[in-house]
Amino acid sequence: MTSLEIGFIAVSFALILVFSLLGAGRSKRTFRRIKAFSMLRKNIELSVEDGTRLHVSVGRGGLLGPQSAAAFAGLSLLREVSQIASDSDQPPLATAGEGVLALLAQDTLRANYKAVNIGEEFSNRQAQVVGLSPMAYSAGLMPLLLDNEVSASALVGNIGNEAGLITAAGQRSRSFTFGGSDGLSSQAILFASADEALIGEELYASAAYLGGGTAQEASLRAQDILRMLIALSIIGLALTDLIGVVF
């Protein structure tokens, strides 16, 4: 790891700590409105009222590579969704395309069940591996989405071009589909085929927008600052090169 990478990580942690301290005790947030999150929350509440089931797919990315950020974003979304739907007649269902990720999804749901004192009702079958390859993953998901009990499905994590097959199954079952991925091609597919899609870094804002704690909100604000610093650095380097060429 280079000194630049270490410095970037240190600045990130420092910003998150500062914003966490400044935001402690605040109840009013000033995030810009993102329609996708508003529609997801609306459909979660509708599913609770109707007694139907929610489905959250956390993708098929591992936790030791570059896909880990998207995987943890999916787990964060699962935690918030299961908390909102904790009083539903039909418990949320989580799926994954990687074994360790499925175990973490089980642990996330189990923790939420214990938090509302119904831990004995949790079953490991509520979070399962549906396929380890892209095609097996989509083939395993489609029967679940075609089940009439699933009224809303959120796909958030490392998902490839198979996202089109998954959202098509949701359309056939007339269920609400929400998607976010860390890949450009899958983002384009979700934008065209899902009811609501996340673009770019919106993927990593899921927990904060769905009612996450101070740490999630602080992380989101730190992302905004870092993005501005990177943009200013790029502009500064470009101007320096331009001045060097002119003079």
VOGU-3710 file (C-alpha; in Angstrom, 3 decimals, decimal comma):
1> mtsleigfia> 0,000/0,000/0,000  1,446/3,357/-1,049  1,699/6,453/1,126  -0,983/8,114/-1,025  -3,440/5,253/-0,378  -2,670/5,313/3,355  -3,224/9,062/3,409  -6,536/8,704/1,554  -7,756/6,095/4,057  -6,637/8,251/6,995
11> vsfalilvfs> -8,473/11,295/5,633  -11,590/9,184/5,061  -11,640/7,891/8,633  -10,959/11,370/9,986  -13,880/12,850/8,040  -16,233/10,070/9,126  -15,222/10,598/12,763  -15,716/14,371/12,552  -19,121/14,098/10,883  -20,184/11,388/13,359
21> llgagrskrt> -19,377/13,673/16,277  -21,024/16,675/14,666  -24,105/14,685/13,668  -24,639/12,923/17,015  -28,114/13,721/18,320  -29,330/15,362/15,110  -32,644/14,138/13,732  -32,960/16,323/10,633  -31,072/15,245/7,515  -30,397/17,409/4,480
31> frrikafsml> -29,634/14,775/1,831  -30,760/15,417/-1,706  -33,875/13,520/-2,699  -33,318/10,276/-4,638  -36,569/8,940/-6,051  -35,399/5,310/-6,070  -35,071/5,192/-2,276  -38,439/6,899/-1,760  -40,140/4,347/-4,002  -38,370/1,451/-2,277
41> rknielsved> -39,527/2,592/1,150  -43,062/3,064/-0,171  -43,140/-0,481/-1,575  -41,710/-1,916/1,650  -44,548/-0,317/3,608  -47,105/-1,515/1,062  -45,816/-5,089/1,319  -46,155/-4,982/5,097  -49,753/-3,780/4,764  -50,587/-6,404/2,124
51> gtrlhvsvgr> -48,898/-9,269/3,965  -46,610/-10,036/1,035  -42,918/-10,868/1,024  -39,854/-8,713/0,322  -36,801/-10,093/-1,427  -33,275/-8,643/-1,144  -30,417/-9,965/-3,258  -26,961/-8,990/-2,017  -25,220/-10,076/-5,226  -22,466/-12,590/-5,815
61> ggllgpqsaa> -19,305/-10,624/-5,051  -16,696/-11,868/-2,593  -15,520/-10,026/0,498  -11,777/-10,058/-0,221  -11,677/-8,294/-3,577  -12,791/-5,034/-5,180  -16,407/-6,246/-5,078  -16,452/-6,160/-1,267  -17,747/-2,564/-1,105  -20,819/-3,465/-3,161
71> afaglsllre> -21,334/-6,612/-1,070  -21,354/-4,635/2,182  -23,708/-2,075/0,595  -26,114/-4,929/-0,105  -25,857/-6,201/3,465  -26,487/-2,689/4,800  -29,599/-2,419/2,632  -30,775/-5,833/3,869  -30,397/-4,694/7,480  -32,457/-1,538/6,944
81> vsqiasdsdq> -35,137/-3,279/4,871  -35,590/-6,058/7,428  -35,878/-3,495/10,220  -38,595/-1,566/8,385  -40,456/-4,815/7,602  -39,933/-6,363/11,058  -43,696/-6,460/11,763  -44,634/-8,056/8,433  -46,586/-11,322/8,303  -44,140/-12,623/5,674
91> pplatagegv> -40,466/-12,317/6,716  -38,013/-10,858/4,148  -36,084/-13,294/1,994  -32,388/-12,757/1,198  -30,397/-14,419/-1,578  -26,723/-14,411/-2,535  -24,397/-15,893/-5,109  -21,504/-16,467/-2,717  -21,355/-18,680/0,387  -19,768/-16,305/2,901
101> lallaqdtlr> -22,069/-13,506/1,773  -25,087/-15,737/2,402  -23,831/-16,488/5,930  -23,505/-12,767/6,632  -27,026/-12,232/5,288  -28,285/-14,901/7,682  -26,487/-13,206/10,564  -27,953/-9,827/9,591  -31,510/-11,149/9,591  -30,927/-13,117/12,800
111> anykavnige> -29,704/-9,992/14,602  -32,798/-8,042/13,559  -35,071/-10,841/14,741  -33,355/-10,848/18,124  -33,634/-7,060/18,336  -37,450/-7,292/18,205  -37,544/-10,324/20,534  -38,656/-12,892/17,946  -35,320/-14,639/17,476  -36,927/-18,076/17,756
121> efsnrqaqvv> -38,886/-17,440/14,541  -35,787/-16,972/12,396  -34,863/-19,712/9,933  -31,613/-20,027/8,007  -33,684/-20,713/4,899  -34,588/-17,024/4,828  -31,075/-16,309/3,472  -29,729/-18,776/0,936  -27,285/-19,291/-1,925  -29,177/-19,589/-5,216
131> glspmaysag> -26,251/-20,095/-7,626  -22,494/-19,603/-7,787  -22,152/-18,644/-11,466  -23,924/-15,750/-13,235  -26,394/-17,952/-15,096  -27,000/-20,259/-12,134  -27,547/-17,177/-9,973  -30,218/-15,742/-12,282  -31,815/-19,174/-12,824  -32,058/-19,706/-9,079
141> lmpllldnev> -33,565/-16,276/-8,497  -36,259/-16,363/-11,154  -38,492/-18,987/-9,463  -38,408/-16,912/-6,275  -39,415/-13,729/-8,065  -42,208/-15,478/-9,941  -43,702/-16,527/-6,623  -46,813/-14,376/-6,108  -45,893/-13,789/-2,479  -42,913/-11,608/-3,482
151> sasalvgnig> -44,242/-8,093/-4,130  -40,946/-6,178/-4,124  -37,376/-7,139/-4,903  -34,154/-5,187/-4,315  -30,970/-6,237/-6,118  -27,997/-4,449/-4,559  -24,422/-5,656/-4,796  -22,012/-7,069/-7,348  -24,387/-8,183/-10,116  -23,421/-8,663/-13,760
161> neaglitaag> -25,361/-8,651/-17,012  -27,644/-11,359/-15,653  -29,493/-8,476/-13,980  -31,631/-8,223/-17,123  -32,949/-11,774/-16,691  -33,709/-11,145/-13,024  -35,620/-7,900/-13,596  -37,525/-9,525/-16,489  -38,789/-12,167/-14,058  -39,906/-9,401/-11,712
171> qrsrsftfgg> -41,812/-7,719/-14,535  -43,589/-10,964/-15,407  -44,713/-11,330/-11,803  -45,696/-7,619/-11,699  -43,550/-7,021/-8,639  -41,571/-3,870/-7,917  -37,868/-4,175/-8,800  -35,103/-1,969/-7,399  -31,498/-2,377/-8,476  -27,984/-1,111/-7,894
181> sdglssqail> -24,656/-2,554/-8,993  -20,973/-1,591/-9,081  -20,616/-2,474/-12,789  -21,256/0,026/-15,581  -22,913/-2,484/-17,924  -25,201/-3,855/-15,199  -26,089/-0,300/-14,124  -27,189/0,412/-17,701  -29,267/-2,780/-17,792  -30,922/-1,991/-14,455
191> fasadealig> -31,620/1,590/-15,519  -33,466/0,276/-18,566  -35,261/-2,703/-17,028  -35,824/-2,112/-13,281  -38,624/0,039/-11,881  -36,038/2,096/-10,003  -32,244/1,968/-10,363  -29,264/3,451/-8,543  -26,591/5,235/-10,553  -22,931/5,450/-9,592
201> eelyasaayl> -22,137/6,050/-5,938  -25,842/6,048/-4,989  -25,302/2,326/-4,389  -23,270/3,106/-1,272  -25,860/5,510/0,158  -28,560/2,883/0,705  -28,257/2,545/4,476  -28,157/6,298/5,090  -31,224/6,987/2,943  -33,292/4,210/4,508
211> gggtaqeasl> -32,781/5,437/8,049  -29,316/4,245/9,000  -27,519/5,629/12,023  -25,089/8,468/12,481  -22,140/6,466/11,146  -23,861/5,817/7,802  -24,824/9,475/7,437  -21,292/10,558/8,333  -19,860/8,153/5,761  -22,104/9,637/3,083
221> raqdilrmli> -21,020/13,184/3,907  -17,372/12,101/3,900  -17,890/10,648/0,399  -19,150/14,037/-0,791  -16,083/15,830/0,592  -13,655/13,301/-0,889  -15,368/13,473/-4,261  -14,985/17,262/-4,272  -11,316/17,013/-3,287  -10,612/14,505/-6,065
231> alsiiglalt> -12,405/16,692/-8,625  -10,452/19,760/-7,520  -7,193/17,788/-7,687  -7,940/16,685/-11,254  -8,780/20,259/-12,286  -5,640/21,556/-10,571  -3,380/19,039/-12,321  -5,003/19,800/-15,667  -4,470/23,554/-15,194  -0,848/22,962/-14,141
241> dligvvf> -0,175/20,958/-17,321  -1,929/23,595/-19,433  0,113/26,408/-17,913  3,274/24,389/-18,482  2,433/23,905/-22,148  1,551/27,573/-22,714  4,573/29,004/-20,947
//
